[in-house]
Amino acid sequence: MLKHKDHFHGSDLEKIEEIYHIKKEEIISFSANVNPLGISSRLRSSLSEHLDAITTYPDREYRELRQCIADYAGSQPENIIVGNGSTELISLFIQTYRPKKALILGPTYSEYEREITLEGGSTLYYPLREEQDFQMDVRDFCGHLNDSLDLVVLCNPNNPTSTAISSGEMRQILDACLQYGIFVMVDETYVEFTEKVEKMSSVSLTNYYTNLIILRGTSKFFAAPGLRLGYAVTGNQDLIRTISTRQNPWSISSLAEIAGRLMFQDQKYMEATRKLILSERTRIYETLRAWDSVKAYAPAANFILVRILKPEVDADQLFDHCIRRKLMIRNCSTFPFLDNHYFRFCIMKPEQNDLLLKALGELL
């Protein structure tokens, strides 16, 4: 198992406050990858009207919520599992499937490896190559599959590279995995930030492949990490029954269930989010491409991975420089295959993005 050194996560604002003596409320977090619009106005104005819901248990089957999610994601309610954030669903799936050997795309989110290891499994990484701008070579990836593997884990779009695999490429991977009896877990936490969701999401493939489970949450796109609401989509009914048996009843609160139904129907909020992210992502990426001191990698999600080319500057220095200006970026040296010359930041509001570009320019 790879050893990860201590680092500041996007949720570690209390640590920052303690070390740098900056009030956490004053910090603009470019590290958490959360929608800068905050929660939708519809949710903000309506949820208070449903406070009495906490006096009763929610529907144990979450029928209305699963129907809303199915309509939103383009699936069927019987293919939806809801959980206490996507993190719970990752754990439940790994505990249920218990893979002995998994292949994980790298660099990526460390929780996959951790959960597999806790269940006694081992992991291998398929490294995305910097010389290919961290874009996956699907043919080469499929060439690394064999019958010693029983699970493939893909984050799509991938964190921290912000690169993505199309649904057509995913179909090629699923076909290759079927030959070897390999199950595929796809984390689509950031897929709603992509320009054309229907071309990047694999939800439609759950109608054809029973070796596929897709995980999503509301933390990033809907700016609700504290809500702890996630869902999984799979056409494998045996897997759904087994996971449901393991899952604690009422893992989602009454208010989270109501909030989910409100969020997944708020088209105005979704359109505003995509418009903001697309325009600002393009503007910032094109700005950084003109700098000789960095290399920015073409982003598909709401964050950008950057390599520092200036010899006398590293990610530690850049983090320190930015945080003293109350701007928090992510040093990516803790990710497998990346070193202290990589950093990541998410797209925020235009005026906030301008502050970050100015701070980066002061050192780079």
C-alpha positions in Angstrom: 0.0 0.0 0.0 1.3 3.4 -0.9 2.2 5.7 2.0 0.6 9.1 1.8 2.3 11.9 3.8 0.2 14.4 5.8 -1.4 17.1 3.7 -4.1 19.7 3.8 -7.4 18.5 2.4 -10.1 20.9 1.2 -12.0 20.3 4.5 -9.0 21.0 6.8 -9.7 24.6 7.3 -9.5 24.2 11.1 -5.9 23.0 10.7 -5.1 26.0 8.5 -6.7 28.3 11.1 -4.5 26.9 13.8 -1.2 27.0 11.9 -1.6 30.2 10.0 -3.8 32.1 12.4 -6.3 32.9 9.7 -10.0 32.6 10.4 -11.4 29.8 8.4 -14.4 31.9 7.4 -11.9 34.3 5.6 -10.3 31.5 3.5 -11.4 30.9 -0.1 -11.0 27.2 -0.6 -9.8 26.3 -4.1 -9.0 22.9 -2.7 -12.4 21.4 -1.9 -13.8 21.2 -5.6 -17.2 22.4 -4.4 -19.6 24.4 -6.6 -18.9 28.1 -5.9 -22.6 29.0 -6.2 -23.3 27.3 -2.9 -26.6 25.4 -2.3 -29.4 26.3 -4.6 -31.8 29.1 -3.6 -34.7 26.7 -4.1 -33.2 24.4 -1.4 -32.3 27.3 0.9 -35.9 28.7 0.8 -37.8 25.4 0.9 -36.0 23.2 3.3 -37.0 25.2 6.4 -40.6 24.5 5.5 -40.0 20.8 6.0 -38.3 20.9 9.5 -41.2 18.9 11.0 -39.9 15.9 8.9 -37.3 15.2 11.6 -40.2 14.1 13.9 -40.8 11.0 11.8 -38.7 8.3 10.2 -38.1 8.6 6.4 -39.5 6.0 4.1 -37.2 3.0 4.6 -37.1 2.3 0.8 -36.7 6.0 -0.1 -39.1 5.5 -3.0 -39.7 9.1 -4.0 -36.0 10.0 -3.7 -34.9 7.1 -5.8 -37.5 8.1 -8.5 -36.2 11.7 -8.5 -32.6 10.4 -8.8 -33.6 8.0 -11.6 -35.3 10.8 -13.5 -32.3 13.1 -13.0 -29.6 10.5 -13.9 -31.5 8.8 -16.7 -32.0 5.4 -15.0 -34.7 3.4 -13.3 -35.5 3.6 -9.6 -34.9 -0.1 -9.1 -31.3 0.4 -10.2 -30.7 3.1 -7.6 -29.1 2.6 -4.2 -29.0 5.7 -1.9 -26.5 6.1 1.0 -24.9 8.4 3.5 -22.6 10.1 0.9 -20.8 8.2 -1.8 -18.1 7.3 0.7 -20.6 5.0 2.5 -21.5 3.4 -0.8 -17.8 2.8 -1.8 -17.4 1.0 1.6 -20.6 -1.0 1.2 -19.7 -2.1 -2.3 -16.1 -3.1 -1.4 -17.3 -4.9 1.7 -19.9 -6.8 -0.4 -17.7 -7.6 -3.4 -14.5 -8.2 -1.4 -12.0 -7.9 -4.3 -8.8 -9.9 -3.9 -6.9 -7.8 -6.4 -7.9 -4.5 -7.9 -6.5 -2.2 -10.6 -6.9 1.5 -9.9 -6.3 4.4 -12.2 -3.5 6.6 -10.8 -3.0 9.3 -9.6 -6.4 9.3 -8.0 -8.5 9.6 -4.8 -6.9 7.5 -2.0 -10.1 6.2 -0.4 -10.4 3.4 -3.0 -7.1 1.8 -2.1 -7.8 2.3 1.6 -11.2 0.5 1.5 -9.8 -2.4 -0.6 -6.9 -2.9 1.8 -9.2 -2.8 4.8 -11.1 -5.8 3.3 -7.9 -7.7 2.8 -7.5 -7.1 -0.9 -4.4 -5.8 -2.8 -4.2 -3.0 -5.3 -2.2 -2.2 -8.4 -2.1 1.2 -10.1 -2.3 1.9 -13.8 -0.4 5.2 -14.1 -1.7 7.9 -16.4 1.3 9.3 -18.2 2.4 13.0 -18.0 3.8 12.8 -21.6 0.2 12.0 -22.7 -1.2 14.9 -20.6 -2.7 12.3 -18.3 -5.2 11.2 -20.9 -5.9 7.4 -20.8 -4.7 5.2 -23.7 -7.7 2.8 -23.6 -6.1 0.2 -25.8 -3.0 0.1 -23.6 -5.2 0.0 -20.4 -7.2 -2.9 -21.7 -3.9 -4.7 -22.5 -3.1 -4.6 -18.8 -6.2 -6.5 -17.8 -6.0 -10.2 -16.9 -7.8 -12.9 -15.0 -5.8 -12.3 -11.8 -7.9 -9.1 -11.4 -11.4 -9.0 -10.1 -12.0 -5.3 -9.8 -11.2 -2.1 -11.8 -11.7 1.3 -10.2 -12.0 4.4 -12.4 -12.7 8.0 -11.3 -14.3 9.7 -14.2 -13.5 12.6 -14.6 -10.4 11.7 -12.6 -9.3 13.5 -9.5 -6.7 15.3 -9.6 -6.0 15.1 -13.3 -9.4 16.4 -14.5 -9.2 14.1 -17.5 -12.2 12.0 -18.6 -13.1 8.8 -20.5 -16.1 8.9 -22.9 -18.9 6.5 -22.6 -17.7 4.9 -25.8 -14.3 4.3 -24.4 -15.9 3.0 -21.2 -17.8 0.4 -23.3 -14.5 -0.9 -24.6 -13.1 -1.2 -21.1 -16.3 -3.0 -19.9 -16.1 -5.5 -22.8 -12.5 -6.2 -22.0 -13.3 -6.7 -18.3 -16.1 -9.1 -19.1 -13.7 -11.4 -20.8 -11.8 -11.8 -17.5 -14.7 -11.7 -15.1 -13.7 -8.2 -13.8 -16.2 -5.9 -12.1 -15.9 -2.1 -12.8 -16.6 0.6 -10.2 -16.8 4.1 -11.7 -16.8 7.2 -9.5 -18.7 9.9 -11.3 -18.5 12.5 -8.5 -17.4 15.2 -11.0 -19.2 14.1 -14.2 -21.9 16.8 -13.9 -19.3 19.5 -14.4 -18.3 18.1 -17.8 -19.4 20.0 -21.0 -21.5 17.1 -22.3 -22.6 14.9 -19.5 -24.4 12.4 -21.7 -21.1 11.7 -23.6 -19.1 11.2 -20.4 -21.5 9.4 -18.0 -21.7 5.6 -18.0 -25.2 5.5 -16.4 -26.8 4.3 -19.7 -24.3 1.4 -19.8 -25.8 -0.1 -16.6 -28.7 -1.2 -18.9 -26.3 -3.5 -20.7 -23.5 -4.5 -18.3 -24.0 -6.3 -15.0 -20.3 -5.9 -14.1 -20.7 -2.1 -13.6 -21.6 0.1 -10.6 -21.5 3.9 -10.8 -21.2 6.2 -7.7 -22.3 9.8 -7.4 -22.8 12.3 -4.6 -24.2 15.7 -3.9 -21.1 17.2 -2.1 -19.4 18.8 -5.2 -21.9 19.7 -7.9 -24.7 20.6 -5.4 -22.4 22.2 -2.9 -23.7 20.0 0.0 -20.9 18.0 1.5 -22.5 18.3 5.0 -25.8 16.8 3.7 -24.1 13.3 3.3 -26.3 12.1 0.4 -24.9 9.9 -2.3 -26.3 7.3 -4.7 -25.1 4.3 -6.8 -26.5 3.1 -10.1 -26.2 -0.5 -11.2 -28.2 -3.0 -13.3 -26.9 -5.9 -11.2 -30.0 -6.7 -9.0 -28.2 -9.4 -7.0 -25.6 -6.8 -6.0 -28.3 -4.3 -5.0 -30.0 -6.9 -2.8 -26.8 -7.8 -1.1 -25.7 -4.2 -0.4 -29.2 -3.4 0.9 -28.9 -6.3 3.3 -25.6 -5.0 4.7 -26.7 -1.3 4.8 -28.0 0.1 8.1 -31.7 1.2 7.9 -32.5 4.9 7.6 -28.9 5.8 6.7 -30.2 9.0 5.1 -32.0 11.5 7.4 -35.5 12.8 6.7 -34.1 16.3 5.8 -31.4 14.9 3.5 -34.1 12.9 1.7 -36.3 16.0 1.2 -33.2 18.1 0.2 -32.3 15.5 -2.4 -35.7 15.6 -4.0 -35.5 19.4 -4.1 -32.0 19.6 -5.6 -32.4 17.0 -8.3 -35.3 19.0 -9.8 -33.7 22.4 -9.8 -32.9 22.9 -13.5 -32.2 26.6 -13.1 -29.4 26.0 -10.6 -27.9 23.2 -12.7 -27.8 25.4 -15.8 -26.3 28.3 -13.9 -23.6 26.0 -12.5 -22.6 24.6 -15.9 -22.6 28.0 -17.5 -20.3 29.4 -14.8 -17.9 26.5 -14.7 -17.6 26.2 -18.5 -16.9 29.9 -19.1 -14.4 30.3 -16.2 -12.7 27.0 -16.8 -12.0 28.0 -20.4 -10.8 31.5 -19.4 -8.5 30.3 -16.7 -7.0 27.4 -18.7 -6.3 29.7 -21.7 -4.7 32.2 -19.3 -2.4 29.6 -17.8 -1.5 28.1 -21.2 0.1 31.4 -22.0 2.5 31.2 -19.0 6.0 29.8 -19.6 6.3 29.0 -15.9 3.6 26.3 -15.7 1.9 23.6 -17.7 -1.8 23.3 -17.2 -3.6 20.1 -18.3 -6.8 20.4 -20.3 -9.6 20.0 -17.7 -12.9 18.2 -18.1 -14.1 18.7 -14.5 -14.4 21.8 -12.2 -10.7 21.8 -11.3 -7.4 22.1 -13.1 -4.1 20.2 -12.5 -0.9 22.3 -13.1 2.8 21.4 -13.2 5.2 24.1 -12.0 8.1 24.6 -14.6 9.9 27.4 -12.8 13.0 25.7 -11.2 13.1 27.7 -8.0 9.4 27.3 -7.1 7.7 24.1 -5.7 4.1 23.3 -4.6 5.0 23.8 -0.9 6.1 27.3 -1.5 3.2 28.1 -3.8 0.7 26.8 -1.2 2.3 28.9 1.6 2.3 32.0 -0.7 -1.4 31.6 -1.5 -2.7 30.7 1.9 -1.1 33.8 3.4 -3.4 35.6 0.9 -6.3 33.5 2.3 -6.4 31.4 -0.9 -6.2 27.6 -0.4 -4.9 25.5 -3.3 -4.1 21.7 -3.2 -0.5 20.5 -3.2 -0.7 17.3 -5.2 2.5 15.7 -4.1 0.5 13.3 -1.9 -1.1 11.7 -4.9 0.6 8.6 -6.4 2.9 9.4 -9.3 2.9 13.2 -8.7 5.7 15.2 -7.0 6.1 18.5 -5.4 5.8 20.4 -8.7 2.0 19.7 -9.1 -0.9 21.6 -7.7 -4.6 21.6 -8.2 -7.3 24.2 -7.8 -11.0 24.3 -8.5 -13.1 26.9 -10.4 -14.7 29.6 -8.2 -16.5 32.8 -9.0 -14.8 35.2 -11.5 -13.6 37.7 -8.9 -12.2 34.9 -6.7 -10.5 33.3 -9.7 -8.9 36.7 -10.5 -7.4 36.8 -7.0 -5.9 33.4 -7.4 -4.4 34.1 -10.8 -2.9 37.3 -9.3 -1.4 35.3 -6.4 0.0 32.6 -8.7 1.5 35.2 -11.0 3.3 36.9 -8.1 5.4 33.7 -7.6 5.3 32.2 -11.0 
